[in-house]
Each structure stands twice: as structure tokens, then as C-alpha cells.
Amino acid sequence: MTSRAQTLTTPEGRLSFTVVHRPRVTRRLHLELADDGSLRVVVPRDWPDFYTRRLLHKNLPFVRRFLRRARERQLPPLRYQDGEVHLFGGEEHVLRVTQATGKAVVVALEGDALVVRLPDTSGERVRRALRAWYLAQARESFAERLSLMQARAPWARDRQLNLHLRRMKRTWGTCRSNGDIRLNTHLVKAPVDCLDYVITHELCHLEEMNHGARFYALQESLWPSWRAWRRHLREQGGRYTRE
């Protein structure tokens, strides 16, 4: 088996992959996820590089979907045990679970630790406590970021917006023409730039309910670094939705 690393330039940034030849692959292109999370492209030995690259470029949405889903499957579910690493604001925090003598449940950031104090320290109870805490943090920060980004968007400044929060697996946000904006609470685990990207994306839909050229022009004016953060969510989103 031979392999070689390559990079494909796409509208969303660079796509790195490794081309692999295997004797049994004689007709089609196969996508695989390597142990390090990178993309492996298995093709027939007689395929020229330009043909492989052309196929990848032609099927970029499928390739991105494959990578996202494969990376999500690669991550084991969280166990909600002491010493496990959890995410908040794009930073890693060590989970510290301690048994409380009273009935109160307390979740707090203490330095680099995410501390959970509760009477029942079973994994299910810790999961519920953390889920409630993440939701509370999202309620506090998402409304603030939405107001900030709304003020930057001339077409949205005077609109009445209705913010809804929901834990979702596949979608980061949605927007309806009546001003209803739904955001994925898992975004609270990601860097705030990811949240701002999703918010500005949905605000642009108030003016353009499609993904045409005018929509992306608005996105560019409102959040110029949107491509980098969209790429980040597509590549790392599985870490944030992991439960």
C-alpha cells in the first residue's frame, strides 16, 4: 500500500487528505477516517492525481458530511466521571465530581476545573447537572451576543427577534422570516467566535432567506472571518455535540 499527503484548496479553506492505493480497489474512490481524524482517500492505482482531486472538489458537500459524521462516530460517549475532560467556551476543563451532604446541586468553574457537587454522584445525575448548567450559561451569553450582532446589522437593528435555545445534534442555528432565531445550546462549549458566526449567519437570513451571492455578501460584511469558523465547526463540531 502506498500513500501520499495532498491539499485541496476549496472556497472554505484547505482540505488536507492522504491518497492511498490498495490492490483490491480497482474502480471507485473510497473515503476513510484515519486514526488521527484526518481524511484518507483510497483510489485505484492507475488514477492520476488530477482526477482524484476533481472528484473531491465536485463532491465537497458529501466529503464534508462524511468527515463530520465519521469524526462524531469516532468519539466515545462521555461517562461523566471525575477526571474526564469537558468543554466550555472552547477550553478544556477537568471534571471534578464531589459528593455533597445537602440536597443542593452546584456546578461551577474553579480555575481549570469544572466542579460538580451533588448528593448523587452517578453518571446520569452528573450528566443532568451539567446539561442544566450549560443551558443556564447559554441563556445568559447567547442573548447578549445576539444583541451585539444585531446592532451591527443595519437590516436587523429594528427587528423584533425571538431567541429560542435547543440542544441539537446536526444544526447549529435556524432563522425564520418572522424573527424567530433558534440556536444550538452546544455552542456554549465552543469558542465564542463560533457562536458569533452562527448568529451572524442567521441574522443574514432575515434579509436573504437563501444562500445566494447576496447572502454571502452580507455575511462577509458582518463577520469577515466566517469561513474559518464555519470550517472549525465542520471539523470540530463533534467534540461540542458529544454527550
Helices and strands as residue ranges (DSSP letters): E 2-10, E 13-21, E 30-33, E 39-43, H 49-58, H 60-74, E 85-88, E 91-99, E 106-110, E 113-118, H 123-152, E 162-166, E 173-175, E 180-184, G 185-189, H 192-205, H 213-222, H 226-241
